[in-house]
Structures are given as structure tokens and as C-alpha cells.
Amino acid sequence: MVYIQSFKELIVWQRSIELVKEIYRITNEFPREEMYGLVSQMRRSSISIPSNIAEGYKRKSLGDYVRFLNIADGSAAELETQIIISRDIYKEIDFSKTSLLLEEVQKMLVVLIKKLNTK
């Protein structure tokens, strides 16, 4: 069995960091008046995903780790909702890469949570 030494080795963490960067890139295309609305919310939600993966990994118990992964998954659902709203409002912005990254991260979180829950 291979053990990872750091949360930074987790593919789900790496992909969620890519998602944060994509959210920052795409929200730069939003109108200026959205800075304290959707832009702020989307950035906060996206940052919460890798942050909770990292914090949970550093916790001393499996239960805590799973709890933080569930929080990350909740933040991903929150971001998904914000992307759906944004896509409806800002039809000129291409959200396809963002949506694919988010879907990938959500699937990985579900698999990881299920796997850890069986231990």
C-alpha cells in the first residue's frame, strides 16, 4: 500500500487548486458591479474546497478528515449553484472548462469519501 506524505499529493486537491485558478480567471470577465456579489461568493466557495481538503487531511482522526471532505463537497455544491446562476445571467461567458473541472472534483470527492467511510 502506498501512503501519501502530504495533502498536496492528492489529485483531488491539485484539481481543486486548478478550479480556484479557473474561477479567478472567469470571474475577471464579470462586470465590475458583481465584485461584491457573485464574484466574491464564487471565489470564496472555490477556495473553500482545497482548503477543507487540506485541513481535513491534517486532522488526527479519520472521522474529522471525512467531515472536512464533506464540507469541501458542500462548498463544491454551493459553487455549482453559483455557476448555474452566472451562466444564466452572463451568457457571453464560456463556463465549460469551469463546469468540467468542478464536476471532476465533485466526483473525486464522492469517491474519496465513500472509500474512507468503508475503513
Beta strands, then each sheet from edge to edge (+ up, - down):
end
